[in-house]
Amino acid sequence: MHYIRFLKVPRLIRIGRDQRTLTAKITITTDLGESFLATDVVVEALLEFPSGVPIPNAKQSRHTWAGKNGMRSIEVSIAVPRKHTGLLRMSVRAVERKYADVESLQDTFSPALPGGIVAVNSMPIDIDSSHTSEALAKRRFSTNLGSISIWEETGESIARHIWDAGLVLSSYISQLSPYLKTPSTTPKILPRLPNLETLLAKPNLNILELGAGCGIVGLTFAHSLPDISTITLTDLPEATEILDLNLSPANFTPKSASTTISHQVLDWSEPLPSNISSTKWDLVLVADCTYNPDVVPDLVKTLGRVRGGSRGVVVLLAMKVRHESEMVFFDLMGESSFEVIEKCKIPLPMVDDEEGQEIEIFVFGSGKR
Ligand SMILES: C[S@@+](CC[C@H](N)C(=O)[O-])C[C@H]1O[C@@H](n2cnc3c(N)ncnc32)[C@H](O)[C@@H]1O
């Protein structure tokens, strides 16, 4: 999966008395930011109202990303219609549908699409003032129930942008949710995890997410499943601000009015906060948190603490295996009496030659002593 990112947020340039242009520097990278898109694609910049409705008379501008020549960034600019006043945003996406600008959570799974390039939207910009926008960008994904919007930071902070495993797990849950009460009709495209499906069909679930980052996984669960009682997203303090924004009522409403969604700090190297240790959790979500073997022992200890004395908790883990060293997670889980009860692999759409990448999803039970 590749992501269009703003390296520099759009800024307004005035040419003469009434000509105005919005200009931004973008790049197209993988989630880790370690490699740039190495294929040529045409991207287009568009002007929209903050709601996503196109600005009348604004002409999109097209730019060629020369990935084969090793391009690492490109400046995109677009003229603002003369009469426009007030707020607007810049949206940048791949033009060719075959690359799927990953507008919907379904796109991440589509066998018809060779690769995914995730589109990006800027913060709303008031073009009547010279105020520059904050270093934030929004990704919007449509779902079978509406849409989900996720704010990210434009920089390279690990906690504050979307990761492939989180996106694919979100896509999986979003597509599975309509079939939970009638599993016999589940589309063939979805790999089956029957124990997980049985759990998710139960009422009054208490769900905890560890290392939630921007919150895409927890938000998708609360968006897709009607029977969640409590869902608590947790991460280090550096993720608090972006989680505040993404969980704010202005940005997100759970599917069910009876679902309580919240976030709080939970550091795996610390004892559990008392409200977490006193709750009986049915499911713990962990997406793309096993890439650093140094912190994995603390992560596994935290899972053990969350389980506490009860053996009922299920852990749902999504990962993109990047190094062999990540396998230590499975050894430690085994030593802590967690066992894999089911698993599946989902191919990751890639535009480049980096075929063969996949996201692995594991369901762990609490095992026997
Ligand atoms: C690669 S990001 C994945 C974010 C999100 N789950 C997703 O899939 O988009 C890993 C997350 O683990 C969190 N993390 C790393 N060490 C942690 C620790 N000791 N305690 C709590 N969270 C931690 C990071 O802050 C980061 O948000």
The ligand as an SDF file (V2000), in Angstrom:
LIG
                    3D

 27 29  0  0  0  0  0  0  0  0999 V2000
    3.0070    1.1890   13.9900 C   0  0  0  0  0  0  0  0  0  0  0  0
    1.9880    2.0140   15.1030 S   0  0  0  0  0  0  0  0  0  0  0  0
    0.4240    1.2460   14.7920 C   0  0  0  0  0  0  0  0  0  0  0  0
   -0.7260    2.1690   15.0800 C   0  0  0  0  0  0  0  0  0  0  0  0
   -2.1070    1.6050   14.7970 C   0  0  0  0  0  0  0  0  0  0  0  0
   -2.3590    0.4080   15.5720 N   0  0  0  0  0  0  0  0  0  0  0  0
   -2.3130    1.3370   13.3180 C   0  0  0  0  0  0  0  0  0  0  0  0
   -2.3400    0.1650   12.9370 O   0  0  0  0  0  0  0  0  0  0  0  0
   -2.4710    2.2940   12.5270 O   0  0  0  0  0  0  0  0  0  0  0  0
    2.4800    1.2950   16.6830 C   0  0  0  0  0  0  0  0  0  0  0  0
    1.8220    1.9530   17.8730 C   0  0  0  0  0  0  0  0  0  0  0  0
    2.2860    1.3370   19.0740 O   0  0  0  0  0  0  0  0  0  0  0  0
    2.4500    2.3450   20.0550 C   0  0  0  0  0  0  0  0  0  0  0  0
    3.4130    1.9440   21.1030 N   0  0  0  0  0  0  0  0  0  0  0  0
    4.7340    1.6880   20.9590 C   0  0  0  0  0  0  0  0  0  0  0  0
    5.2970    1.4180   22.1640 N   0  0  0  0  0  0  0  0  0  0  0  0
    4.3010    1.4980   23.0820 C   0  0  0  0  0  0  0  0  0  0  0  0
    4.2490    1.3280   24.5030 C   0  0  0  0  0  0  0  0  0  0  0  0
    5.3300    1.0430   25.2170 N   0  0  0  0  0  0  0  0  0  0  0  0
    3.0580    1.4890   25.1130 N   0  0  0  0  0  0  0  0  0  0  0  0
    1.9440    1.7840   24.3980 C   0  0  0  0  0  0  0  0  0  0  0  0
    1.9310    1.9570   23.0660 N   0  0  0  0  0  0  0  0  0  0  0  0
    3.0920    1.8300   22.4090 C   0  0  0  0  0  0  0  0  0  0  0  0
    2.9760    3.5270   19.2360 C   0  0  0  0  0  0  0  0  0  0  0  0
    2.8270    4.7480   19.9330 O   0  0  0  0  0  0  0  0  0  0  0  0
    2.1490    3.4270   17.9780 C   0  0  0  0  0  0  0  0  0  0  0  0
    0.9630    4.1490   18.0390 O   0  0  0  0  0  0  0  0  0  0  0  0
  1  2  1  0
  2  3  1  0
  2 10  1  0
  3  4  1  0
  4  5  1  0
  5  6  1  0
  5  7  1  0
  7  8  2  0
  7  9  1  0
 10 11  1  0
 11 12  1  0
 11 26  1  0
 12 13  1  0
 13 14  1  0
 13 24  1  0
 14 15  1  0
 14 23  1  0
 15 16  2  0
 16 17  1  0
 17 18  1  0
 17 23  2  0
 18 19  1  0
 18 20  2  0
 20 21  1  0
 21 22  2  0
 22 23  1  0
 24 25  1  0
 24 26  1  0
 26 27  1  0
M  CHG  2   2   1   9  -1
M  END
$$$$
